[in-house]
């Protein structure tokens, strides 16, 4: 009997700590759909916790040992939960198994004969969503979990199927816990190394994920070839070949993502023509090249780019799609650790925009550093401006000068999405 089957053999009630999180709430929803009893807690309640409550889950605001129901047989906790979380402490005292969200996801995935795990430093959410979209359009049932909100269908779902589609996270090292039927690695870069014990540990996790994948599909790069070249059942793809894929309507990195999703769909029995036809109607993922406003004079687009490579690819795609526009980038650095590690690379890539505005750093949890947004502004060039303001005050500075055809690109993975309604209000006034 596998570990997963031991965990799930008599499981009826699961308690989630941090149940309102973007990755935790959908997982709780899947378990509800599979017929399990669910409870959970979070510091702040939101639309996700309200929906879980409406579906019959027991939801608590705040963390307390009293929140843990007596019938709890398993506790699943988010990465934000500390070791002294009172619910986690109580569960351990009661010898209730406790798993990180990623650990539990890995155990759940092992119950499915055909799990597809999407890994990589960039593009996981979009590729996963595209693949799920293709399967849905082709009437192939699957259980799935996407790490972002999709525009026209839920980011999670449970089905009576042997297929499970999920993205897997390298930022906490849990990608190394998966043993999928198909492992996809879109790219490998030195991101999140600070949270898993360094660059070597990060690369080891990617290597272990690949070794444990029955079938491996990856895009060639110096890192990926070094890590995966000895895999006995690997399909190595060239990015330039993917960008030349016929029939796919997207450009730039979005075309690479679509081509990868189609390639995996073929492995699941979908013909190339059907996969391409489906992916061309892909409705998009929230905060991924999302058009929020468009007029003859101004276009406003948001993208999740928060690593130098992602910023470079976003700017490249925006230039390709809007060649006649003045490209004005509003960028929010995501985490001090990432800014400190890549500040010169960020400066180099952002300098390719026509004008640049830098918002204050989005700090994850309690992170601090002497490096800040002003340091990034100083390393870009004279066309960069530091936005040391609140969201409502920013549009007046950003829109003070308006070239004839202006493309506003809001980039970042933090809370810079709060700027979008402020900009739209200013543009509509």
C-alpha positions in Angstrom: 0.0 0.0 0.0 1.4 3.4 -0.9 1.6 6.3 1.5 -1.2 8.1 -0.3 -3.5 5.1 0.0 -2.7 4.8 3.7 -3.6 8.5 4.2 -6.8 8.3 2.2 -8.0 4.8 3.3 -10.3 5.9 6.1 -10.1 9.7 5.6 -13.3 11.6 6.2 -12.5 15.0 7.6 -9.6 17.4 6.7 -8.8 20.7 8.4 -7.0 23.4 6.4 -4.9 26.1 8.0 -4.8 29.1 5.7 -7.9 27.9 3.9 -8.5 31.2 2.1 -5.2 31.1 0.2 -5.0 31.1 -3.6 -3.5 27.6 -3.6 -5.2 26.2 -0.5 -8.9 27.1 -1.1 -9.1 25.4 -4.5 -7.6 22.2 -3.0 -10.2 22.3 -0.3 -12.9 22.7 -2.9 -11.6 19.6 -4.8 -11.8 17.6 -1.6 -15.3 18.8 -1.0 -16.2 17.8 -4.5 -14.7 14.4 -3.8 -17.0 14.0 -0.8 -14.8 14.8 2.1 -15.8 16.9 5.1 -13.8 20.1 5.3 -13.0 22.7 7.9 -10.4 25.5 8.0 -9.2 28.8 9.3 -7.6 32.0 8.0 -6.6 35.3 9.5 -8.8 37.1 6.9 -11.9 35.7 5.3 -12.6 36.3 1.6 -14.8 35.3 -1.3 -13.1 31.9 -1.3 -13.8 31.1 2.3 -17.4 32.4 1.9 -17.9 30.0 -1.0 -16.4 27.1 1.0 -18.8 28.0 3.8 -21.8 28.0 1.5 -20.7 24.5 0.3 -20.9 23.2 3.9 -17.4 23.8 5.2 -16.8 24.9 8.8 -14.8 28.2 8.5 -13.0 30.1 11.4 -11.5 33.5 11.3 -8.2 33.6 13.1 -6.2 30.8 14.4 -6.9 28.9 17.7 -6.5 25.4 18.9 -10.3 25.4 19.6 -10.8 25.6 15.8 -9.6 22.1 15.3 -12.8 19.8 15.1 -12.7 16.6 17.1 -13.3 14.6 14.0 -10.1 15.9 12.2 -8.1 13.1 10.7 -5.6 15.2 8.7 -4.4 18.8 8.8 -3.2 20.6 5.7 -1.4 23.9 6.1 -0.3 26.6 3.8 3.3 27.9 3.4 2.3 31.0 5.4 1.6 28.9 8.5 4.4 29.1 11.1 5.4 26.2 13.3 3.8 27.8 16.4 0.4 28.0 14.7 -1.9 26.9 17.5 -3.9 24.6 15.3 -0.8 22.9 14.0 0.6 22.6 17.5 -2.6 21.0 18.8 -2.8 18.6 15.9 0.7 17.4 16.4 0.1 16.9 20.1 -2.9 14.7 19.1 -0.8 12.8 16.6 -3.0 14.0 13.7 -1.0 13.8 10.5 0.0 17.3 9.3 1.0 18.0 5.7 2.1 21.1 3.9 -0.3 22.0 1.1 2.2 20.8 -1.6 2.9 17.6 0.3 -0.9 16.8 0.4 -1.2 17.7 -3.3 1.5 15.3 -4.1 -0.2 12.5 -2.1 -3.5 13.3 -3.8 -2.0 13.3 -7.3 -0.5 9.8 -6.7 -4.0 8.4 -6.6 -4.5 9.2 -10.3 -2.9 6.9 -12.9 -2.3 9.8 -15.4 -1.2 12.8 -13.4 0.3 15.6 -15.4 2.5 17.9 -13.3 3.5 21.2 -14.8 6.8 22.6 -13.4 9.2 25.4 -14.3 10.4 28.8 -13.2 7.9 30.6 -15.5 4.6 29.9 -17.2 3.3 27.1 -15.0 -0.2 28.7 -14.4 -0.8 29.6 -18.0 0.3 26.2 -19.4 -1.7 24.3 -16.9 -4.8 26.4 -17.6 -4.3 26.0 -21.4 -4.0 22.2 -21.0 -7.1 22.0 -18.9 -9.0 24.2 -21.4 -8.0 21.9 -24.2 -9.2 18.9 -22.3 -12.5 20.6 -21.4 -13.1 21.7 -25.0 -12.4 18.2 -26.2 -14.8 16.7 -23.6 -12.0 14.8 -21.8 -12.8 14.7 -18.1 -10.1 15.4 -15.6 -9.5 16.6 -12.0 -7.4 19.7 -12.1 -5.8 22.5 -10.0 -4.6 25.7 -11.5 -2.6 28.2 -9.5 -4.4 31.3 -10.8 -7.9 32.4 -11.7 -9.0 31.6 -15.3 -11.4 34.0 -17.0 -14.3 31.7 -17.9 -14.0 28.5 -15.8 -13.1 27.6 -12.2 -9.4 27.1 -11.4 -10.2 23.7 -9.8 -12.4 20.8 -10.5 -12.9 17.1 -9.6 -14.1 14.5 -12.1 -14.5 10.8 -12.4 -11.3 10.4 -14.4 -7.9 8.9 -14.2 -6.3 12.2 -15.3 -5.2 14.8 -12.8 -3.7 18.1 -14.1 -1.8 20.4 -11.7 1.1 22.8 -11.5 3.8 22.1 -9.0 5.7 24.5 -6.9 9.5 24.9 -6.9 9.4 27.8 -4.4 8.9 25.5 -1.4 10.6 22.4 -3.0 7.4 20.4 -3.1 7.8 19.8 -6.8 10.3 17.1 -5.8 7.6 15.2 -4.0 5.6 14.4 -7.2 5.9 11.2 -9.3 3.7 12.1 -12.3 2.8 10.1 -15.4 3.9 13.2 -17.4 6.2 15.8 -16.0 6.5 19.0 -17.9 9.3 21.5 -17.3 8.9 24.8 -19.2 12.2 26.3 -18.0 14.7 26.2 -15.2 16.2 29.4 -13.7 17.7 30.4 -10.4 14.5 31.8 -8.9 13.2 31.0 -5.3 16.6 29.6 -4.5 16.6 31.6 -1.2 13.6 29.8 0.0 14.7 26.2 -0.6 18.3 26.3 0.7 20.2 27.7 -2.3 20.8 27.2 -6.0 22.1 23.7 -5.7 19.1 22.6 -3.7 16.7 24.2 -6.2 18.4 22.4 -9.1 18.4 19.1 -7.1 14.6 19.5 -6.7 14.1 20.0 -10.4 16.3 17.0 -11.1 14.4 14.8 -8.6 11.1 15.9 -10.1 12.3 14.9 -13.6 13.7 11.5 -12.4 10.4 10.7 -10.7 8.4 11.5 -13.9 7.5 8.5 -16.0 7.5 10.6 -19.1 9.4 14.0 -19.2 8.8 16.9 -21.6 11.1 19.8 -21.3 12.3 22.9 -23.2 16.1 22.8 -23.8 18.3 25.3 -22.1 21.8 25.0 -20.5 20.2 24.2 -17.1 17.6 21.8 -18.3 19.9 19.8 -20.6 22.4 19.4 -17.7 19.7 18.3 -15.3 17.6 16.1 -17.6 19.8 14.7 -20.4 20.0 11.3 -18.8 16.3 10.8 -18.3 15.4 7.4 -20.1 12.0 8.6 -21.4 12.4 12.3 -22.1 11.2 14.5 -25.0 13.4 17.6 -25.4 11.9 20.5 -27.2 13.6 23.6 -28.7 12.1 27.0 -27.9 12.7 28.3 -31.4 10.8 25.4 -32.9 7.9 26.0 -30.5 7.8 29.6 -31.5 7.4 28.5 -35.1 4.5 26.1 -34.4 2.0 26.3 -37.2 -1.6 27.1 -36.5 -1.2 28.6 -33.1 -2.4 32.2 -33.0 -0.4 33.5 -30.1 2.9 35.4 -30.2 6.0 35.3 -28.1 6.2 33.4 -24.9 2.4 32.8 -25.0 2.9 30.8 -28.2 5.5 28.7 -26.5 3.1 28.1 -23.6 0.3 27.1 -26.0 2.6 24.8 -28.0 3.7 23.0 -24.8 0.1 22.6 -23.7 -0.8 21.1 -27.1 2.2 18.7 -26.9 1.0 17.4 -23.5 -2.6 17.1 -24.8 -1.3 14.9 -27.6 0.2 12.5 -25.0 -3.2 12.3 -23.4 -4.8 11.2 -26.7 -6.0 14.5 -28.3 -5.1 15.0 -31.9 -2.8 18.0 -32.8 -5.5 19.7 -34.9 -8.1 19.4 -32.1 -5.6 20.7 -29.5 -4.6 23.7 -31.6 -8.2 24.6 -32.4 -9.1 24.5 -28.7 -6.0 26.4 -27.5 -6.7 29.2 -30.0 -9.9 30.0 -28.2 -8.2 30.0 -24.8 -9.9 32.7 -22.7 -6.8 33.7 -20.7 -5.7 33.7 -17.0 -6.3 36.7 -14.8 -3.3 39.0 -14.5 -1.5 37.3 -17.5 -1.4 39.7 -20.4 -4.9 41.0 -19.4 -6.3 43.9 -21.4 -8.2 46.2 -18.9 -8.8 49.2 -21.0 -8.5 50.0 -24.7 -9.1 53.2 -26.7 -7.5 54.7 -29.8 -5.2 56.7 -27.5 -4.5 54.4 -24.6 -4.3 50.7 -23.9 -3.9 49.3 -20.3 -2.5 45.8 -19.9 -1.6 43.8 -16.8 0.9 41.0 -16.6 2.2 38.8 -13.7 5.9 39.3 -14.7 8.1 39.5 -11.6 11.4 37.9 -12.6 13.9 39.6 -15.0 13.3 36.9 -17.7 9.5 37.4 -17.4 9.9 41.2 -17.6 12.0 40.8 -20.7 9.5 38.4 -22.4 6.6 40.6 -21.5 8.2 43.7 -22.9 9.2 41.8 -26.0 5.6 40.5 -26.6 4.2 44.0 -25.9 6.5 45.5 -28.5 5.5 42.8 -30.9 1.8 43.3 -30.4 1.8 47.1 -30.1 4.7 48.3 -32.3 3.5 51.9 -32.8 2.9 52.6 -29.1 4.9 54.4 -26.4 5.5 51.6 -23.9 5.2 52.8 -20.3 5.9 50.1 -17.7 4.7 50.4 -14.1 6.6 47.7 -12.2 6.3 46.5 -8.6 9.3 44.5 -7.4 8.0 41.3 -5.7 10.0 40.4 -2.6 13.1 42.1 -1.4 15.1 38.9 -1.8 14.3 38.8 -5.5 15.1 42.5 -6.0 18.4 42.2 -4.2 19.4 39.2 -6.2 18.4 40.5 -9.6 18.4 44.3 -9.3 20.9 44.8 -12.2 19.0 42.4 -14.4 15.7 44.2 -13.6 17.3 47.5 -14.4 18.7 46.3 -17.7 15.3 44.8 -18.9 13.1 47.7 -17.7 15.4 50.1 -19.5 14.0 48.7 -22.8 10.6 50.4 -22.1 10.1 54.0 -23.2 9.3 55.1 -19.7 9.3 53.4 -16.4 7.5 53.9 -13.0 8.5 51.8 -10.0 6.0 51.1 -7.2 7.1 50.2 -3.7 8.4 46.6 -3.1 5.7 44.0 -2.3 7.2 42.3 0.7 6.1 38.7 1.4 5.2 38.3 5.0 7.8 39.9 7.3 10.7 40.3 4.8 12.9 43.4 4.9 16.0 44.6 3.1 18.1 47.7 2.7 17.5 47.4 -1.1 14.3 49.2 -2.2 12.5 50.6 -5.2 14.5 53.8 -5.2 17.7 51.8 -5.7 16.1 50.2 -8.7 15.1 53.5 -10.2 18.6 54.8 -9.8 20.0 51.8 -11.7 17.6 52.1 -14.7 18.1 55.5 -16.2 16.7 59.1 -16.2 13.4 57.9 -17.6 12.5 55.9 -14.4 10.3 57.4 -11.7 9.9 56.2 -8.1 6.2 56.0 -7.2 6.5 56.4 -3.4 2.7 57.1 -3.2 -0.6 55.4 -2.4 -2.5 53.8 -5.2 -5.0 56.6 -5.6 -2.2 59.2 -6.0 -0.2 57.2 -8.6 -2.3 57.8 -11.8 -1.8 61.6 -11.7 2.0 61.1 -11.9 1.8 58.2 -14.4 -0.5 60.0 -16.7 1.0 63.5 -16.4 2.4 63.2 -19.9 0.5 61.2 -22.5 2.2 60.4 -25.8 -0.1 60.1 -28.8 -0.5 56.3 -28.6 0.2 55.1 -25.0 0.6 51.5 -23.9 0.4 51.2 -20.1 1.9 47.9 -18.9 1.4 47.1 -15.2 3.8 44.3 -14.2 4.2 42.5 -11.0 2.9 39.6 -8.8 2.1 41.5 -5.6 -0.8 43.8 -4.9 -0.1 46.1 -7.8 -3.4 45.0 -9.2 -4.9 47.6 -6.8 -3.6 50.2 -9.2 -5.7 49.0 -12.1 -9.1 50.4 -11.0 -7.4 53.7 -10.2 -5.8 53.9 -13.6 -9.1 52.9 -15.3 -11.0 55.6 -13.4 -8.5 58.2 -14.4 -8.5 57.1 -18.1 -12.4 57.2 -18.2 -12.7 60.6 -16.5 
